[in-house]
Amino acid sequence: MSGALVSVATIEDQHALNRERWAELEGDSFLASLDYRIETNRFGQIVMMPPPGFAHSSRQGRILKWVEVKGPSGICPGFPSAVE
């Protein structure tokens, strides 16, 4: 079974990678012209998704209400962030 495992390279400074990659992507006029939401995965690869529909927005609202009651203050829906 050990042959089935894949070794993934460790990124020393994930935030530095994110900042560098987004500086590159922000300057791309083709990407700026697209209606798709553009995100990157932990390796800086582009992940594109169509804009969310009503069901997503409704769910986001319910989650936001829950977080306002249970979680930390200052949560903003739809605001980009880096997560680990």
C-alpha positions as CSV (number, residue, x, y, z in Angstrom):
1,M,0.0,0.0,0.0
2,S,2.9,2.4,0.6
3,G,3.4,2.7,-3.2
4,A,0.0,4.4,-3.5
5,L,1.0,7.4,-1.3
6,V,2.1,10.5,-3.1
7,S,4.7,12.8,-1.6
8,V,3.7,16.5,-1.8
9,A,6.3,19.2,-1.6
10,T,6.1,21.4,1.5
11,I,5.8,25.1,0.8
12,E,7.9,27.0,3.3
13,D,6.0,30.3,3.2
14,Q,2.5,29.9,1.9
15,H,1.5,33.5,2.3
16,A,4.6,34.7,0.3
17,L,3.6,32.2,-2.4
18,N,0.0,33.5,-2.4
19,R,1.1,37.2,-2.6
20,E,3.5,36.5,-5.4
21,R,1.0,34.5,-7.4
22,W,-1.8,37.0,-7.0
23,A,0.5,39.9,-8.0
24,E,1.0,38.0,-11.2
25,L,-2.7,37.1,-11.7
26,E,-3.9,40.7,-11.0
27,G,-1.9,41.9,-14.0
28,D,-3.5,39.5,-16.4
29,S,-6.1,41.4,-18.5
30,F,-7.6,38.1,-19.9
31,L,-8.4,36.9,-16.5
32,A,-9.8,40.3,-15.5
33,S,-12.2,40.1,-18.5
34,L,-13.8,36.8,-17.3
35,D,-17.1,36.6,-15.4
36,Y,-15.8,33.6,-13.4
37,R,-14.7,33.7,-9.8
38,I,-11.0,33.0,-9.8
39,E,-9.2,31.4,-6.9
40,T,-6.0,29.6,-6.4
41,N,-5.2,26.3,-4.7
42,R,-2.3,25.9,-2.2
43,F,0.1,25.4,-5.1
44,G,-0.9,28.6,-6.9
45,Q,-2.8,26.9,-9.6
46,I,-5.9,28.7,-10.9
47,V,-9.3,27.3,-10.0
48,M,-12.2,28.9,-11.8
49,M,-15.9,28.7,-10.9
50,P,-19.0,30.3,-12.3
51,P,-20.6,33.0,-10.1
52,P,-22.7,31.5,-7.3
53,G,-26.5,31.3,-7.7
54,F,-29.3,32.1,-5.3
55,A,-29.1,28.8,-3.4
56,H,-25.5,29.6,-2.6
57,S,-26.3,33.1,-1.5
58,S,-29.1,31.9,0.7
59,R,-26.9,29.3,2.4
60,Q,-24.2,31.9,2.8
61,G,-26.7,34.2,4.6
62,R,-27.7,31.5,7.0
63,I,-24.1,30.6,7.8
64,L,-23.3,34.3,8.3
65,K,-26.1,34.6,10.9
66,W,-24.8,31.5,12.7
67,V,-21.2,32.8,12.7
68,E,-22.4,36.2,14.0
69,V,-24.0,34.5,17.0
70,K,-21.3,31.8,17.6
71,G,-18.1,33.1,16.1
72,P,-15.7,36.0,16.1
73,S,-16.8,39.5,15.1
74,G,-15.8,41.1,11.8
75,I,-16.7,38.3,9.4
76,C,-17.4,39.5,5.9
77,P,-19.1,37.3,3.3
78,G,-17.5,37.0,-0.1
79,F,-14.3,38.5,1.1
80,P,-11.1,36.8,-0.2
81,S,-8.9,35.2,2.4
82,A,-6.0,32.8,2.7
83,V,-6.8,29.7,4.7
84,E,-4.6,26.8,5.8
